[in-house]
Amino acid sequence: MGKDIDVDVLIPTKIAPPVWMGDQVRRELLLSRLDGALARRLTLVHAPAGYGKTSLLAQWRQRHDDGSILTAWLTLERDDSDLKRLARYVTLAMNGGVHGDDDAAGGTGLPPRAALSAIVRQVASERRPVVLVFDDFHRAESPALAEFLGSLIRLAPENCHFIVASRDYPMLGQSVLAAEDQVLELTAEDLRFSACEAQAMFARGQGPAIDSADVQRILERTEGWPIALQLAFLSLRRGLDPGRLLAGLSGSGSELARYLSEQVLVGLPADMQEAVLRTALVDRLDGDVASLLCARADGWQVLERLEQQGVFLIPHPGEGQAYRYHQLFAECMRERLARQDRALFVALQGDAARWFAGRGHVTEAVNHALQAEDEALLAGILEDAGAWRLIPRGLQNVAARGLERLSDAAVSARPRLVLARVYLAIKRGELGAARADYDRLAAAMEAERPPAGQANEIRIVGDVLAEYENAPVTLEDLLARESLLRTLPSSDHLMLGNVCESLGAKYYEGGWLERAMEPTLAAREHHQAQGSLYSDLFTRFLEARIRRAQGRLKEATAILDEARAQIAGHFGDRSDLAANCAAFEADLLCEQDRLAEAAALLEWSLPHMEQSDGWVDVYAAAYLTAARIACARGAMEEAQAVLARARRLARRRRLDQLELLAWLCELQLRLRHDGAGDGARELAAQLGLDALADEMARESAVYRQVAIAASLCRCELALLEGEVDAALAELAALRRWASRHGAGRLLIEVDLLAAHGLLRSGEAAAAQARFDEAVGMAMFQGIARPFVDAWHRIEPLVRDALHGGPQGDRFREQFLKGLARSVPARPPAAGAAGLLSEAELAVLEPLCRGRSNKEIARLIGMSPDTVKYRLKSLFRKIGVSKRRDAVRVLRERGLVAGEDAPAPAGDA
């Protein structure tokens, strides 16, 4: 169901604060101020590069490293704007670097709202204060990330505090928190070194002594910029004369950083200067890559010498002997090398790209290939990494960055890259561009006859595109997909799981219920092989829907019960998954006529689902169930409002099937509420009801569920308008289809409508036989709602079954008695009260008792003309013109209780 699978390995060092080499100046005043973070919801540390944000936060974390609080640290990078990756890193940081069920090596990322719920739940389970530190927020900042983090800040429990460090002022919706004094800010002004801190730093130097006046001059020239002071300190420690240092301190910003960085290089031997320039090109540095970049065999020794020199190498605690340079220093060195020797810069970037690609580090490989300005290299790396397969693996941003830098000719020459471009267009909602691109590729490949593996990939992406386009799928198409499965490698669980699940869903949508089960269960096995509980749960939703359509309500309920328990334990009982599960559970509860329980689930889950991603099935289950519950309670306007919401969402998300189902549900409710009035007839005409219902005659309907709903509506409309023979003929065709496809739930509804039609035709025995078959399918599964909805049609059959049916069938008798107790307990005029005015209700009972206008006028104390006016209004609402027809329709629709009084003759 559109679930993306991320098999990228998480980097443990991102959840550990860096440790600076050499002595640090402890910034006690700032640390004390930062303690205020524990009394506030949000702390913002924002300042330009080099102001010591990371160093300060690392000191503060160490200050509280006694276990009294849980501090989870995450250093953000550009690709962390992918919310699934971000959420996994947050969870990993909170677990102290220990992978949970969603392991870093191959687990599946959650959709953002599900991940949000899981994080909130995990924080709530902690009794001690929890502090989430997001360092380098600016590197991954995006509207989606800001919205995600803003939501997390709002929803997290009171024991959770957030610290965000960024070069820019982050917009996290903090205005409300600020008004409540729940925001603490540290800016560049706060982070500047004080005179005391600068004196403390320079007093630790081992080079020429520097007096307090010179320190003050350096402080003034640098305006307390910590990185500039640090660079000045290192320059002095290497023996630079203070006078020369002071003379050279000019400019600001990057110019100052460049000057001081160059002073660091001056104090290094020539070979080490060269090593710094070369190794500064990569963000993750170890001895092997150092050997590669320096074209020598002693990379580890090079790093050790640089560490001893005090160059800005930051050790990675979680990766043994691995390092990175301070970001600002690295940027200066890269700029210097690119300026001095562009050819060497580009060549080394290419070497780094190949090195990372050979080790499966796709993100780093693509980043370096972009810097290498080598189109062939970039295209080859993307292709070898899977190209389009990067997208369902959670690397959509990586694929997009690479493709944006490739020419159309370079992409078109490699089918996998074209497929990646198609897949990206699909994800962006650009279906027209995706279709045009795909069709060109498919036509070209058909002429070239590509290898089987390549042809399979083209077919799979084509199937994804067709699903997003909501294109009709024939049985032949699905059989072809089954053949495709047999050609995929047995170890490719990602593709096999997705293809199998898609196949099961399409079989279900097409009404081939038995065929749907096998690929659904196979998909579950592939998801389990990857350790993906998240994807596994979607196969359980699908299996429950299949069982429900088969009329096996108890099995469907058991499946969802188990799924709900797993969701609550792993993702939270208010997560996206929980909302989806609740929608399907509400549908099953409604089937059992447990409306209050169903409504309670939808009260929270439906609004939740409207704010998250979903698919037709889950939206239909939620909206249509909510509408039917409202109508059953006599609130027709509320039911129509719910269905209008469904249609708005369907149009916004281009879910044509959902929009049609919502309209057909409204038509069905109108038929049961208003009869075959002008409103129902007009809506049926607007929808093109006949064309939709005629789809049932096709083996592969465009939308099978729409065709079924349309056919049932046409049958109900025909019965209301007295076209009994036409209704029975269509119901017979529906019954043959349902029997052939094992659609037990549909058979119940068809048999109840047929029983009513046969009863009206005077075929009492045939009517009772159809009714008995419906009871036989429903009673052991607890399916009650179809009988309740049809009560005004089947009440005589229920009474006859109880009094004249076969004796000794205890289960059948209990089921029928339960129905008989349930329906009369409902207010008989509830529907009428929702439809008719008080004045019209006043004439209702005497009308049904056969009273004339004059008699009604005398009984209720008004003139015969007023009675006539009210009766005309009532007749217009229910679509009749005669008193006898009015009484019949009112009784059929359950607006008044059935009675044996003679029906009145005449008109109003």
Helices and strands as residue ranges (DSSP letters): G 12-15, H 28-34, G 35-39, E 42-46, H 53-63, E 70-75, G 78-81, H 83-94, H 112-124, E 130-135, G 137-139, H 143-155, E 160-166, H 175-179, E 183-186, H 188-191, H 195-202, H 212-222, H 226-237, H 242-248, H 253-266, H 270-279, H 287-294, H 299-309, E 313-315, G 317-319, E 323-325, H 327-340, H 342-358, H 362-372, H 375-384, G 387-390, H 396-404, H 408-412, H 415-427, H 431-448, H 452-468, H 475-485, H 493-509, H 513-529, H 533-549, H 553-570, H 576-591, H 595-610, H 616-632, H 636-652, H 656-674, H 678-687, H 689-694, G 695-697, H 704-720, H 724-741, H 744-760, H 764-778, H 785-789, H 791-804, H 810-822, H 830-835, H 838-848, H 853-860, H 864-878, H 883-892
